[in-house]
């Protein structure tokens, strides 16, 4: 478990009464996430504050304070390294070549070995439990914004990405590589987690 502590000091801006809890959660990238801290796009929050009656100077002050708070420099940090990750990636490159499993050919430097399950929970590299994914696609897959409906053999793009043409091109497309039965089992679990429990369609084209 990771614990975060927020210290605002003089940069605190009082926005009480402008947006409710449900409204704020709806602005997050993953509204239904169980995490206490969730990523969100500042542009959407800024517009929502203005639409709710917030004053432009207040909104500008928040942005200015954020820029001041994002100081540069370096600090030492202890991180956990995934043992065997390099070998896992090399094996995927040997099997599939320089190919993103969802989008097609891509430079090796842009491809990551994506686990189709939570490696953080298991700490194991399961055989046929991963695919090569372009770095941005890997992140979106982890968030559930891109998923695979194995019953139809098609990619599904979540509503959060519908305003981005490059990602919407993936909607309804077949994966760029042949999926093994083991892949499909993991992808089915990913689908159940991110689609059947969401406000989106339970199946592609529904």
N, C-alpha and C positions, 0 to 999 in steps of 0.2 A: 504494500500500500504506500502511495506517495502522498505526503501532506504538504499543502501549500499555505503560505501565510501572506496576506496582502496588507501592505502598509501604504496608505494614501497620503497622509499628511496634508500639506497645503494644496495639493492637487485635487482634493475631493470636490466634486461638483454635485450639488443637490438636485437630483432629477425626480424626486418622489412625486408620484401622482401622474407622471407622464405616460408610463407604460406599465401594464400589469405583468405579473409573473408569466401567465400563459402567452401573452403577446411577446415577451422577451424570448421565451423558449422557442416560439415559432420562428424567430429570426435566426436561430442557430443553424449551423450546417447539418446537425443531426438532432432535430427537436425531441425525439423520443429516447435519446441517450440517457442512461442512468447515471452518468458522470455528473459531479457537481460543477465542474468547469467544462464548458463546451466551446469549441471554436465558432466564431461568427464573423461575418463580413462587416467592416465598419461602415461602408457606404449604405448598406441596408438599415443599420441601426440609426445612422445619422438622419436618413430620410424619414424613418419611423418617428424619431424624436421631433423632427420639424412638423410632420403631419399631425402629431399629437399636441401641437401647440408650444413646443419648446422654442426658445428664442435662439436665433441664429448665433448671437455672440456666445451663448452657453455652449452650443454645439462646437463652435470654433475653438473655444477655450479647452474643451475636452480633448480635441484633436491635438492642440498645441501642447497640452500637458503630456499627452501620450508620446509625442515626439521628444520632449525633454526627458521623460522617464526612460526612453530607450537609449541609454548611454552606451558608448562603445567600450572597447577594452577586452580583456580576457580574464578568465578565472579557471582555476583547477576544478575538475569534476571527476567523480568516480562513476564509471559506466560498466554495465554488464555486456560482455562480448559473446555473441552466439558461436559456440564451438562447432566447427564443421560447416559453417555457412559458406565459406569459399569453395569447399569441395562440392557442396550441394549445388551451388551456382554453376560450377564447371561441368558437372554432370548434366545439368539441364541444357547448357550450351552445346554439349556434345550430342545430346538427343535431338534438339530442335534447331540448332544453329542460331543465328542472330535474328530471332523472330519473337515478337511479342505475341503471346497466345491469343490476345483479343484483337489487336490492330494490325498484325502482320510484320513484315521486315522492319528492323530498327537497328541502329548501331549498338554494338555490345555494351558500350559505355553508358547507354541509356536504359539498359535492361537490368532488372533486379530479379533475384530468385524469390518469388512470392509463395509463401506457404498458404495453402487453401484452408487452413485451420489456424487456431491460435497457438503459435509456437511458444508464446510466453507462458501458456498454461501447461504445456506438455514438455517442452525442452527437448523434443525429439524431431529428427528429420525423417518422417515416414516416407517409405518408397512410394513414388508416384503421388506424393502429397503436395507437390508444388508445380508451378509453371513459371516461365519467364514472362514478366510483365514490364512494360514501359514504366518508368518511375512514377509519372503522374497517374497512370492507370492503376498501378499497384496501390497508391494512396487512396484513390477513389474506390477501389475494390474493398480495401480494409474498412472503409467507412460505410460500405453497403450502397454507395451511389451507382456502382456498376455491378451487375450480378448476371448469372447465367441460368436460364430456364432450361434445364437439361431435358425436360419432357418434350420441348420443341426444338432444342438444339440452337437456341437463339440468345443473344445478349439483350439485357434489359437495362435501360438508363433511367435512374430515378428522377422525379420531377425537379429536384434541386439543380439538375444539370440541363434542363430543357431549354434554357436561354443561351446555351453555348453550342453553336452549330457544329464545331469539331467533334464534340462528344455525342451530340444527337445523331451524327452519322452512324454511330455504332448501334443505335436502336434497331432491333430485329435482325441484326447481322449474325452470321454464323461465326464461331470462334475460328481463328486463323490456323489452329492446329487440331489434329485428331485427338479427341478426349478419350482417355482410357476409363474403364468402369470405376477404377479407384478415384480418378479425378471427379467423376460424376457424383460419387457418394459424398465427397467433401463439398462439392459445389451445391448439392441438394441441401446440405445442412446450412450452408451460407445463405441460400435462398430462403429457407424457412426462418432463419434469424432476422433477415433484413427485408423480406417482402411480406410474408404471411402475417407478421405482427405489426405491419405498418398501415398507414392510411392509403397506400398505393394499391394497385391491382394485385390480386393473389396469383395471377398468371398473365403472361404476356398476351396482350390483345384483348384482355377482359374489359 
